[in-house]
Amino acid sequence: MQDDPAGTLLTWDQAFVDDAVAQAIRHIVEPANEQNLDRLDSVLQGEILPVT
């Protein structure tokens, strides 16, 4: 993460050794990542409490 005048910039990279595996699970990984980032945003906005 890095500070940005407009807020915090988070970059997220995932690397898979085998492209075939990456493509096979892409339909699961992409929406799951979006859900995780949405939950993180909600925590950062103070809308929900983080899970401890």
PDB file of N, CA, C and O in Angstrom:
ATOM      1  N   MET A   1       0.844  -1.175   0.000  1.00  0.00           N
ATOM      2  CA  MET A   1       0.000   0.000   0.000  1.00  0.00           C
ATOM      3  C   MET A   1       0.884   1.231   0.000  1.00  0.00           C
ATOM      4  O   MET A   1       2.016   1.213   0.484  1.00  0.00           O
ATOM      5  N   GLN A   2       0.340   2.290  -0.552  1.00  0.00           N
ATOM      6  CA  GLN A   2       1.068   3.538  -0.523  1.00  0.00           C
ATOM      7  C   GLN A   2       0.088   4.681  -0.321  1.00  0.00           C
ATOM      8  O   GLN A   2      -1.066   4.615  -0.745  1.00  0.00           O
ATOM      9  N   ASP A   3       0.571   5.734   0.339  1.00  0.00           N
ATOM     10  CA  ASP A   3      -0.257   6.913   0.544  1.00  0.00           C
ATOM     11  C   ASP A   3      -0.481   7.611  -0.784  1.00  0.00           C
ATOM     12  O   ASP A   3       0.405   7.650  -1.637  1.00  0.00           O
ATOM     13  N   ASP A   4      -1.655   8.153  -0.946  1.00  0.00           N
ATOM     14  CA  ASP A   4      -2.019   8.869  -2.151  1.00  0.00           C
ATOM     15  C   ASP A   4      -2.860  10.057  -1.702  1.00  0.00           C
ATOM     16  O   ASP A   4      -3.645   9.918  -0.764  1.00  0.00           O
ATOM     17  N   PRO A   5      -2.725  11.213  -2.331  1.00  0.00           N
ATOM     18  CA  PRO A   5      -3.530  12.367  -1.908  1.00  0.00           C
ATOM     19  C   PRO A   5      -5.030  12.078  -1.898  1.00  0.00           C
ATOM     20  O   PRO A   5      -5.768  12.654  -1.098  1.00  0.00           O
ATOM     21  N   ALA A   6      -5.478  11.203  -2.770  1.00  0.00           N
ATOM     22  CA  ALA A   6      -6.905  10.882  -2.836  1.00  0.00           C
ATOM     23  C   ALA A   6      -7.290   9.770  -1.866  1.00  0.00           C
ATOM     24  O   ALA A   6      -8.475   9.461  -1.745  1.00  0.00           O
ATOM     25  N   GLY A   7      -6.346   9.168  -1.183  1.00  0.00           N
ATOM     26  CA  GLY A   7      -6.628   8.060  -0.276  1.00  0.00           C
ATOM     27  C   GLY A   7      -5.469   7.089  -0.276  1.00  0.00           C
ATOM     28  O   GLY A   7      -4.320   7.481  -0.481  1.00  0.00           O
ATOM     29  N   THR A   8      -5.765   5.842  -0.050  1.00  0.00           N
ATOM     30  CA  THR A   8      -4.741   4.808  -0.031  1.00  0.00           C
ATOM     31  C   THR A   8      -4.858   3.974  -1.296  1.00  0.00           C
ATOM     32  O   THR A   8      -5.952   3.567  -1.685  1.00  0.00           O
ATOM     33  N   LEU A   9      -3.738   3.727  -1.925  1.00  0.00           N
ATOM     34  CA  LEU A   9      -3.705   2.894  -3.120  1.00  0.00           C
ATOM     35  C   LEU A   9      -3.226   1.505  -2.725  1.00  0.00           C
ATOM     36  O   LEU A   9      -2.127   1.345  -2.193  1.00  0.00           O
ATOM     37  N   LEU A  10      -4.046   0.519  -2.984  1.00  0.00           N
ATOM     38  CA  LEU A  10      -3.712  -0.868  -2.703  1.00  0.00           C
ATOM     39  C   LEU A  10      -3.572  -1.598  -4.029  1.00  0.00           C
ATOM     40  O   LEU A  10      -4.472  -1.556  -4.869  1.00  0.00           O
ATOM     41  N   THR A  11      -2.456  -2.257  -4.210  1.00  0.00           N
ATOM     42  CA  THR A  11      -2.289  -3.089  -5.395  1.00  0.00           C
ATOM     43  C   THR A  11      -2.293  -4.547  -4.959  1.00  0.00           C
ATOM     44  O   THR A  11      -1.826  -4.883  -3.871  1.00  0.00           O
ATOM     45  N   TRP A  12      -2.815  -5.391  -5.806  1.00  0.00           N
ATOM     46  CA  TRP A  12      -2.995  -6.797  -5.460  1.00  0.00           C
ATOM     47  C   TRP A  12      -2.589  -7.622  -6.669  1.00  0.00           C
ATOM     48  O   TRP A  12      -3.210  -7.532  -7.729  1.00  0.00           O
ATOM     49  N   ASP A  13      -1.560  -8.415  -6.509  1.00  0.00           N
ATOM     50  CA  ASP A  13      -1.100  -9.297  -7.575  1.00  0.00           C
ATOM     51  C   ASP A  13      -1.128 -10.737  -7.071  1.00  0.00           C
ATOM     52  O   ASP A  13      -0.737 -11.025  -5.940  1.00  0.00           O
ATOM     53  N   GLN A  14      -1.588 -11.616  -7.919  1.00  0.00           N
ATOM     54  CA  GLN A  14      -1.541 -13.038  -7.610  1.00  0.00           C
ATOM     55  C   GLN A  14      -0.792 -13.725  -8.739  1.00  0.00           C
ATOM     56  O   GLN A  14      -1.033 -13.452  -9.915  1.00  0.00           O
ATOM     57  N   ALA A  15       0.102 -14.603  -8.379  1.00  0.00           N
ATOM     58  CA  ALA A  15       0.890 -15.323  -9.377  1.00  0.00           C
ATOM     59  C   ALA A  15       0.674 -16.818  -9.180  1.00  0.00           C
ATOM     60  O   ALA A  15       0.681 -17.324  -8.058  1.00  0.00           O
ATOM     61  N   PHE A  16       0.486 -17.498 -10.281  1.00  0.00           N
ATOM     62  CA  PHE A  16       0.313 -18.938 -10.266  1.00  0.00           C
ATOM     63  C   PHE A  16       1.425 -19.560 -11.099  1.00  0.00           C
ATOM     64  O   PHE A  16       1.775 -19.042 -12.159  1.00  0.00           O
ATOM     65  N   VAL A  17       1.970 -20.647 -10.633  1.00  0.00           N
ATOM     66  CA  VAL A  17       3.056 -21.320 -11.349  1.00  0.00           C
ATOM     67  C   VAL A  17       2.553 -21.871 -12.677  1.00  0.00           C
ATOM     68  O   VAL A  17       3.265 -21.850 -13.681  1.00  0.00           O
ATOM     69  N   ASP A  18       1.331 -22.360 -12.672  1.00  0.00           N
ATOM     70  CA  ASP A  18       0.780 -23.020 -13.849  1.00  0.00           C
ATOM     71  C   ASP A  18      -0.407 -22.203 -14.377  1.00  0.00           C
ATOM     72  O   ASP A  18      -1.390 -22.003 -13.663  1.00  0.00           O
ATOM     73  N   ASP A  19      -0.315 -21.737 -15.619  1.00  0.00           N
ATOM     74  CA  ASP A  19      -1.382 -20.932 -16.204  1.00  0.00           C
ATOM     75  C   ASP A  19      -2.690 -21.710 -16.309  1.00  0.00           C
ATOM     76  O   ASP A  19      -3.769 -21.133 -16.178  1.00  0.00           O
ATOM     77  N   ALA A  20      -2.597 -22.996 -16.542  1.00  0.00           N
ATOM     78  CA  ALA A  20      -3.815 -23.803 -16.641  1.00  0.00           C
ATOM     79  C   ALA A  20      -4.575 -23.811 -15.313  1.00  0.00           C
ATOM     80  O   ALA A  20      -5.804 -23.748 -15.297  1.00  0.00           O
ATOM     81  N   VAL A  21      -3.848 -23.887 -14.214  1.00  0.00           N
ATOM     82  CA  VAL A  21      -4.482 -23.837 -12.888  1.00  0.00           C
ATOM     83  C   VAL A  21      -5.112 -22.470 -12.678  1.00  0.00           C
ATOM     84  O   VAL A  21      -6.246 -22.370 -12.209  1.00  0.00           O
ATOM     85  N   ALA A  22      -4.383 -21.421 -13.024  1.00  0.00           N
ATOM     86  CA  ALA A  22      -4.910 -20.062 -12.866  1.00  0.00           C
ATOM     87  C   ALA A  22      -6.215 -19.897 -13.639  1.00  0.00           C
ATOM     88  O   ALA A  22      -7.179 -19.338 -13.115  1.00  0.00           O
ATOM     89  N   GLN A  23      -6.250 -20.370 -14.858  1.00  0.00           N
ATOM     90  CA  GLN A  23      -7.463 -20.247 -15.668  1.00  0.00           C
ATOM     91  C   GLN A  23      -8.597 -21.115 -15.119  1.00  0.00           C
ATOM     92  O   GLN A  23      -9.764 -20.731 -15.193  1.00  0.00           O
ATOM     93  N   ALA A  24      -8.263 -22.268 -14.575  1.00  0.00           N
ATOM     94  CA  ALA A  24      -9.290 -23.177 -14.046  1.00  0.00           C
ATOM     95  C   ALA A  24      -9.992 -22.605 -12.820  1.00  0.00           C
ATOM     96  O   ALA A  24     -11.175 -22.864 -12.603  1.00  0.00           O
ATOM     97  N   ILE A  25      -9.273 -21.835 -12.023  1.00  0.00           N
ATOM     98  CA  ILE A  25      -9.882 -21.297 -10.797  1.00  0.00           C
ATOM     99  C   ILE A  25     -10.219 -19.814 -10.904  1.00  0.00           C
ATOM    100  O   ILE A  25     -10.682 -19.209  -9.937  1.00  0.00           O
ATOM    101  N   ARG A  26      -9.992 -19.240 -12.056  1.00  0.00           N
ATOM    102  CA  ARG A  26     -10.250 -17.807 -12.253  1.00  0.00           C
ATOM    103  C   ARG A  26     -11.676 -17.424 -11.890  1.00  0.00           C
ATOM    104  O   ARG A  26     -11.897 -16.372 -11.291  1.00  0.00           O
ATOM    105  N   HIS A  27     -12.641 -18.255 -12.240  1.00  0.00           N
ATOM    106  CA  HIS A  27     -14.049 -17.938 -11.954  1.00  0.00           C
ATOM    107  C   HIS A  27     -14.341 -17.896 -10.453  1.00  0.00           C
ATOM    108  O   HIS A  27     -15.344 -17.318 -10.035  1.00  0.00           O
ATOM    109  N   ILE A  28     -13.487 -18.493  -9.654  1.00  0.00           N
ATOM    110  CA  ILE A  28     -13.643 -18.457  -8.194  1.00  0.00           C
ATOM    111  C   ILE A  28     -12.818 -17.315  -7.603  1.00  0.00           C
ATOM    112  O   ILE A  28     -13.287 -16.582  -6.732  1.00  0.00           O
ATOM    113  N   VAL A  29     -11.599 -17.177  -8.084  1.00  0.00           N
ATOM    114  CA  VAL A  29     -10.651 -16.226  -7.505  1.00  0.00           C
ATOM    115  C   VAL A  29     -11.083 -14.774  -7.714  1.00  0.00           C
ATOM    116  O   VAL A  29     -11.029 -13.973  -6.781  1.00  0.00           O
ATOM    117  N   GLU A  30     -11.511 -14.433  -8.925  1.00  0.00           N
ATOM    118  CA  GLU A  30     -11.853 -13.040  -9.198  1.00  0.00           C
ATOM    119  C   GLU A  30     -12.981 -12.518  -8.309  1.00  0.00           C
ATOM    120  O   GLU A  30     -12.816 -11.467  -7.690  1.00  0.00           O
ATOM    121  N   PRO A  31     -14.120 -13.208  -8.220  1.00  0.00           N
ATOM    122  CA  PRO A  31     -15.171 -12.680  -7.337  1.00  0.00           C
ATOM    123  C   PRO A  31     -14.784 -12.734  -5.853  1.00  0.00           C
ATOM    124  O   PRO A  31     -15.192 -11.871  -5.076  1.00  0.00           O
ATOM    125  N   ALA A  32     -14.003 -13.739  -5.463  1.00  0.00           N
ATOM    126  CA  ALA A  32     -13.569 -13.828  -4.066  1.00  0.00           C
ATOM    127  C   ALA A  32     -12.661 -12.655  -3.714  1.00  0.00           C
ATOM    128  O   ALA A  32     -12.769 -12.092  -2.624  1.00  0.00           O
ATOM    129  N   ASN A  33     -11.769 -12.285  -4.629  1.00  0.00           N
ATOM    130  CA  ASN A  33     -10.909 -11.129  -4.387  1.00  0.00           C
ATOM    131  C   ASN A  33     -11.738  -9.855  -4.270  1.00  0.00           C
ATOM    132  O   ASN A  33     -11.466  -9.025  -3.403  1.00  0.00           O
ATOM    133  N   GLU A  34     -12.727  -9.689  -5.112  1.00  0.00           N
ATOM    134  CA  GLU A  34     -13.590  -8.511  -5.043  1.00  0.00           C
ATOM    135  C   GLU A  34     -14.329  -8.453  -3.706  1.00  0.00           C
ATOM    136  O   GLU A  34     -14.462  -7.383  -3.111  1.00  0.00           O
ATOM    137  N   GLN A  35     -14.812  -9.616  -3.235  1.00  0.00           N
ATOM    138  CA  GLN A  35     -15.489  -9.668  -1.936  1.00  0.00           C
ATOM    139  C   GLN A  35     -14.536  -9.274  -0.818  1.00  0.00           C
ATOM    140  O   GLN A  35     -14.910  -8.519   0.080  1.00  0.00           O
ATOM    141  N   ASN A  36     -13.311  -9.778  -0.865  1.00  0.00           N
ATOM    142  CA  ASN A  36     -12.320  -9.428   0.160  1.00  0.00           C
ATOM    143  C   ASN A  36     -12.019  -7.934   0.151  1.00  0.00           C
ATOM    144  O   ASN A  36     -11.946  -7.307   1.208  1.00  0.00           O
ATOM    145  N   LEU A  37     -11.845  -7.367  -1.029  1.00  0.00           N
ATOM    146  CA  LEU A  37     -11.552  -5.939  -1.116  1.00  0.00           C
ATOM    147  C   LEU A  37     -12.752  -5.097  -0.693  1.00  0.00           C
ATOM    148  O   LEU A  37     -12.575  -4.043  -0.082  1.00  0.00           O
ATOM    149  N   ASP A  38     -13.962  -5.540  -1.004  1.00  0.00           N
ATOM    150  CA  ASP A  38     -15.163  -4.832  -0.541  1.00  0.00           C
ATOM    151  C   ASP A  38     -15.250  -4.842   0.982  1.00  0.00           C
ATOM    152  O   ASP A  38     -15.591  -3.828   1.590  1.00  0.00           O
ATOM    153  N   ARG A  39     -14.941  -5.989   1.605  1.00  0.00           N
ATOM    154  CA  ARG A  39     -14.956  -6.064   3.073  1.00  0.00           C
ATOM    155  C   ARG A  39     -13.872  -5.172   3.672  1.00  0.00           C
ATOM    156  O   ARG A  39     -14.110  -4.493   4.671  1.00  0.00           O
ATOM    157  N   LEU A  40     -12.679  -5.167   3.067  1.00  0.00           N
ATOM    158  CA  LEU A  40     -11.611  -4.296   3.543  1.00  0.00           C
ATOM    159  C   LEU A  40     -12.044  -2.840   3.467  1.00  0.00           C
ATOM    160  O   LEU A  40     -11.817  -2.076   4.404  1.00  0.00           O
ATOM    161  N   ASP A  41     -12.662  -2.453   2.368  1.00  0.00           N
ATOM    162  CA  ASP A  41     -13.154  -1.082   2.219  1.00  0.00           C
ATOM    163  C   ASP A  41     -14.165  -0.744   3.308  1.00  0.00           C
ATOM    164  O   ASP A  41     -14.124   0.349   3.872  1.00  0.00           O
ATOM    165  N   SER A  42     -15.065  -1.666   3.606  1.00  0.00           N
ATOM    166  CA  SER A  42     -16.069  -1.434   4.652  1.00  0.00           C
ATOM    167  C   SER A  42     -15.417  -1.252   6.013  1.00  0.00           C
ATOM    168  O   SER A  42     -15.851  -0.412   6.802  1.00  0.00           O
ATOM    169  N   VAL A  43     -14.383  -2.030   6.295  1.00  0.00           N
ATOM    170  CA  VAL A  43     -13.658  -1.890   7.561  1.00  0.00           C
ATOM    171  C   VAL A  43     -12.972  -0.530   7.610  1.00  0.00           C
ATOM    172  O   VAL A  43     -13.054   0.178   8.614  1.00  0.00           O
ATOM    173  N   LEU A  44     -12.299  -0.168   6.527  1.00  0.00           N
ATOM    174  CA  LEU A  44     -11.576   1.104   6.504  1.00  0.00           C
ATOM    175  C   LEU A  44     -12.519   2.297   6.592  1.00  0.00           C
ATOM    176  O   LEU A  44     -12.146   3.342   7.124  1.00  0.00           O
ATOM    177  N   GLN A  45     -13.729   2.152   6.079  1.00  0.00           N
ATOM    178  CA  GLN A  45     -14.715   3.224   6.151  1.00  0.00           C
ATOM    179  C   GLN A  45     -15.428   3.258   7.506  1.00  0.00           C
ATOM    180  O   GLN A  45     -16.216   4.165   7.778  1.00  0.00           O
ATOM    181  N   GLY A  46     -15.146   2.266   8.350  1.00  0.00           N
ATOM    182  CA  GLY A  46     -15.772   2.207   9.663  1.00  0.00           C
ATOM    183  C   GLY A  46     -17.183   1.663   9.642  1.00  0.00           C
ATOM    184  O   GLY A  46     -17.918   1.799  10.621  1.00  0.00           O
ATOM    185  N   GLU A  47     -17.572   1.045   8.534  1.00  0.00           N
ATOM    186  CA  GLU A  47     -18.928   0.525   8.403  1.00  0.00           C
ATOM    187  C   GLU A  47     -19.108  -0.807   9.123  1.00  0.00           C
ATOM    188  O   GLU A  47     -20.201  -1.113   9.600  1.00  0.00           O
ATOM    189  N   ILE A  48     -18.051  -1.591   9.201  1.00  0.00           N
ATOM    190  CA  ILE A  48     -18.112  -2.864   9.913  1.00  0.00           C
ATOM    191  C   ILE A  48     -16.827  -3.019  10.728  1.00  0.00           C
ATOM    192  O   ILE A  48     -15.806  -2.403  10.422  1.00  0.00           O
ATOM    193  N   LEU A  49     -16.891  -3.835  11.749  1.00  0.00           N
ATOM    194  CA  LEU A  49     -15.729  -4.099  12.567  1.00  0.00           C
ATOM    195  C   LEU A  49     -14.886  -5.205  11.937  1.00  0.00           C
ATOM    196  O   LEU A  49     -15.438  -6.139  11.355  1.00  0.00           O
ATOM    197  N   PRO A  50     -13.576  -5.119  12.042  1.00  0.00           N
ATOM    198  CA  PRO A  50     -12.732  -6.190  11.519  1.00  0.00           C
ATOM    199  C   PRO A  50     -12.911  -7.469  12.317  1.00  0.00           C
ATOM    200  O   PRO A  50     -13.212  -7.430  13.510  1.00  0.00           O
ATOM    201  N   VAL A  51     -12.728  -8.584  11.665  1.00  0.00           N
ATOM    202  CA  VAL A  51     -12.777  -9.886  12.327  1.00  0.00           C
ATOM    203  C   VAL A  51     -11.441 -10.091  13.040  1.00  0.00           C
ATOM    204  O   VAL A  51     -10.375  -9.910  12.452  1.00  0.00           O
ATOM    205  N   THR A  52     -11.517 -10.470  14.313  1.00  0.00           N
ATOM    206  CA  THR A  52     -10.273 -10.691  15.068  1.00  0.00           C
ATOM    207  C   THR A  52     -10.133 -12.142  15.431  1.00  0.00           C
ATOM    208  O   THR A  52      -9.152 -12.527  16.068  1.00  0.00           O
TER     209      THR A  52
END
